[in-house]
Amino acid sequence: MTKVRINGKVKKLSTAKGELQRGATVVFIGITKTTTTTATYMQELRWMLKKPILFKNLVSCTTNQLVRMYRAAGYFREKKTKNDLRLKIDRAVKKKTGVGIRKRIQVKVTYDRQIVKRKVRQATEGVVGGKVKDGAVANQIKGRIRVTWKRNRTVGEILHNHRRHAHVEEQLCTCRAAGLPTIDGHVHTRFSELGDVPGLMKNGRNVTCSSKGCADQDIVQAIVEGTSHLGGRMEDVNIPAGGFMSKEVAGLHGQDTWDEEQVMKWGKRFEGLVLAPVDHNQGDTAVICLVIYRHAFGKTFVWNSNYEDAREKEQDILERERKDFEQASLNKIAAWKRDGRIGRAYVIPKDKDLGRWRPIAPATGDPAGAAQRKVAKALHYMMKLFPKKHTFYLHSIQELPKKLETVQQRLTENGCTRVEGRCYDIKDMFTKIPHDAVRRSVWQLLLWYANKGWRQVKVSRRGKMCTLSKTCRATDGYVGIRFESMFAMVEYDLNNAYVKCGQVVRRQISGIPMGKCTSPILATITCAMAEFNMLKGLGSDRKLVEGWRIVDDITVVVGRKEAERGPNEGVFEKLETSYDGNLTLVRKDGGKDWWHFLGGSFYLQQQPVRLTFVPGTKNMVALRETASIRYQTMQDYASYSEKRLKKSTLAATMKRLWCSTSCQVLVIGSIAYTMWETYLRGYAPKVSLGALAKLVEATGDSNLRCLLQMFSMGFLWKVRGVTGNRGPGKRGQRVWVGGNE
């Protein structure tokens, strides 16, 4: 310990506190470095990890020590280590006090600008203090309370009525007197083509404010639900004097914000017509005649040969599914949902052509949904770990820039001076893949891992963590899913793909089971195994071939050495015939050296070989050609939601663009178009420029900084009136010109 000399006496520093407070003169004799409490507890936890039997001694520790250990566990680097330690410490706390500290209290309150979050948090802390008697445990739980906003209903959720009309019962056409644009005598248009639709209604993503507002009792109920695991009740919540609302912002809902009743009243002018979201442009709303929608739904589901009628009633089907579920031991993965139901199918028009339709069969109420989610997570993890050189699978667009750089280097090292590429789209991928092809592909993937010695995937009960295991031992906090159970889950989904079409239940007999959690990964695995088989047969040419695929979009490039002539056609032909015979690959590149891919542009450059990907925004073409917004990709500024949420969403969009490109200079244009779009959506400079300033601060890029300065000056001139030839406006106004809020 550190020693000091005070008035000629040598003392320990820890015992000299009184003299120091009185202002005595001290001389330090020697300074000794001591470990902090956190470091001490971390060392204890390291010993426990080396000798797991020591975890049994946690119960003998005080609650104060356990809470400090729990906090110290958060300083370990590996996520799995943190998770394991916290589980064991939380179990010890439960044994001592009957209350766990791992579960976070989350109070979900419907968004209202008048609500003061601080008051809600204080009321929740009062409930915790009354229910948890141990001071250390109570303080830990209070520190992890989170008050979050629940979104109000959007314009689309209020207006869209397509689910009610998803049947084939006889309908009468009532659209002739509607005065709306028609096709072949029936109304078939969209809000963006109608001139008298208010700006807020054109974007179905815009959030409305509640007509009734949020009462104190609603907040009390939210607190009770958040503290239900502690036994919280209505009478335990102390409502503060004056309630949870702030009187300073009373009635300030925004000038252009509509409430739910206003939206419903405005929507009555379309009574007798179907209002539906548009595929790949969910913010837009299609206006369709009842007869047209009935015919489209019947053609897609009821009269489609890919479906067959189920002769049983819904309850009988669910009971039989439950027996199959338990017989396959799938209830060991997750429990059967007793109040589950069969999803109700519907269709929505496609954006490029409102006369074409996208089938939707939601399975959110599927009784086996919890088990499906865990198996889908395990299959995703296995596909992510599958060697990249064996398939074209691309997990995320953010991975593409690094992969392009690696391929460029490899082609250059192999003496390639030119590169050829093609872009394909797999048409009707989900509806045309046969069930047998899905089974074979999943079996091949599982067999590949089994031959390597792996036996199961452990999926975390909370969070996204997964890990492969060569044993079948159980682990705290994880669900072990053996390969046999995964295949049984896939078999169950293929045999029980039921949808409800109006009052009729039909079973899907061909294609990927629609709407289930496992559907996207089953399609991915089916294509990945076909690519695996094709690439194995290329031999030495494999090092000259590379490709990337996300679901049904594929780009393939083939390097060519200077002395070679025309061997690349064979590679592309092998690719086109490698997938299942029911699938059709359609070229999208048009024989050019650039094409659209994954929402951006892919470029090929020769001598030296260069591969470039530049992400874009959906409204870039519309902004460039007509200076207008075609796709409703985000909320307008008048939408009734937190300003911080809008800024965070915009900042995340810009960051995604920046991280997804292989040439950061070229992506500046995409970010500029994003800023232009926010201006047309009415975003305040404080929000849009603040989001851009956040990106500039994170990257430190000089080009982005220049863009920020240009937009800042543009807003400055606009506010001051220095636009065009109109001359200067009022001087001396206070103008924000960039940076964070």
TAVEN-V466481 format. One line per field, one symbol per residue. ss: DSSP state (H for helix, E for strand, L for the rest). A space follows every 10 residues. Layout:
ss = ???
This chain:
ss = LLEEEELLEE EEHHHLHHHH HLLLLEEEEE LLLLLLHHHH HHHHHHHHHH LHHHHHHHHH LLHHHHHHHH HHHLLLLLHH HHHHHHHHHH HHHHHHHLLL LLLLLEEEEE LLLLELHHHH HHHHHHHHHH HLLLHHHHHH HHHLLEEEEE LLLEHHHHHL LLLLLLLLLL LLLLLLLLLL LEELLEEEEE HHHLLLLLHH HHLLLLELEL LLLLLHHHHH HHHHHHLHHH LLLHHHLLLL LLLLELHHHL LLLLLLLLEH HHHHHHHHHH LLEEEEEEEL EEEEEEEEEH HHHHHHHHHH HHLLLLEEEL LLLHHHHHHH HHHHHHHLLH HHLLLLLLLL LLLEEEEEEE LLLLLLEEEE ELLLLLLLHH HHHHHHHHHH HHHHHLLHHH LLELLLHHHH HHHHHHHHHH HHHLLEEEEE EEEEEEELHH HHLLHHHHHH HHHHHHHHHH HLLLLEEEEE LLLLLEEEEL LLLLLLLEEE EEHHHHHHHH HHHHHLLEEE ELLEEEEELL LLLLLLLLHH HHHHHHHHHH HHHHHHLLHH HHHHEEEEEE LLEEEEEEEE ELLLLLLHHH HHHHHHHHLL LLLEEEELLL LLLEEEELLE EEEEELLLLE EEEEELLLLH HHHHHHLLLL LLLLLLLLLL LLHHHHHHHH HHHHHHHHHL LLLLLLLHHH HHHHHHHHHH LLLLHHHHHH HHHHHHHHHL LHHHHHHHHH HHHHHHHHHH LLLLLLLLLL LLLLLLLLLL L
